[in-house]
Amino acid sequence: MASKLCNFPLITDLPIPTKFFPKQSQKIPILFPIHHPLHSCSPFSPVQLCSTRKVAASSSSLSSPAPSSVSDSLNEQVVEQLTSDSSRDALPSSSKLVLVVGGSGGVGQLVVASLLSRNIKARLILRDPEKATSLFGEQDEEKLQIVKGDTRNPLDLDPCVFQGVTHVICCTGTTAFPSRRWDGDNTPEKVDWEGVRNLVSALPPSVERIILVSSIGVTKFNELPWSIMNLFGVLKYKKLGEDFVRNSGFPFTIIRAGRLTDGPYTSYDLNTLLKATAGERRAVVVGQGDKLVGEVSRLVVAEACIQAMDLDITINQIFEINSIVGDGPGNDSEEWRKLFEAAQAGNSRTQS
């Protein structure tokens, strides 16, 4: 339970409507890291509790339906048909506790929705915890926990944040070129390099796997056309983040995504996320050696992260991923295994 997470104060009065989750209401626990001199989770350490802050979320943002144009674009293929309580409750509870970093972004929110649909416990580090209420609605505190924090600030990454975490999926990112998303020092250097370095440096040795979402082209950032995308360093800094993960000693999987398509669904609720589709581009192409060029659905990237957690063949491996027109693996683990195996075999043949 969230109450066991060291001494985080819980905020439990989020006014979220129950239309999406009609069973007995339980609030998303929002946890605030507690910094103290010993930087330890020991109950015997001196702890200065931060003040409890009430987080208000607008119920109207959830109660109003998604725009019809969005609904029309999402009705071709349901990626996860697990929107009913009975469907989700029928799944066995997982022993994993997955820390999702970047959980309010285009790929991250789809990762979180997929974890919830599979009854896998998730914990999110968010700069703005209020986003969680509008995206994911009411959730049992045993299924979803929110920690206020920022990977760019090492002091936010208290050991208590990682207590019990078995897997980490990091899908943070910013734009390649200067934009409003760079406001507040949200640059590629701060997010893709320093943020990843701070996160990995703070992880306890008990973490079983790190899944990092990166980008194709990171090994060729000095070559055209990649050098154009790298004018402000995004590919260079993503590669530095990759290298830090690879050299950390943790088991890892790195998913290098092509140009992201479909979404981002950053203003919609959980039910909309669960019904998101990849349209006709459902077939998946997986490669190694940074040779792929193309696009990939955010839904495919999110599913690749989920699948990689349970496939040993992906341990300490880097894969590039695209999606093309055709039928894809969906959430079939055996089909994903074949894709990863084929990529490794193809890379071995290329290198031999």
Secondary structure, 3 states (H helix, E strand, C coil): CHHHCCCCCEECCCCCCCCCCCCCCCCCCEECCCCCCCCCCCCCCCCCCCCCCCCCCCCHHHHCCCCHHHHHHCCCCCCCCCCCHHHHHHCCCCCCEEEEECCCCCCHHHHHHHHHHCCCEEEEEECCCHHHHHHHCCCCCCCEEEEECCCCCHHHCCHHHHCCCCEEEECCCCCCCCCHHHCCCCCHHHHHHHHHHHHHHHCCCCCCEEEEEEECCHHHCCCCCHHHHCCCCHHHHHHHHHHHHHCCCCCEEEEEECEEECCCCCCCCHHHHHCCCCCCECEEEEECCCCCCCEEEHHHHHHHHHHHCCCHHHCCEEEEEEEECECCCCCCHHHHHHHHHHHHHHHHHHHC
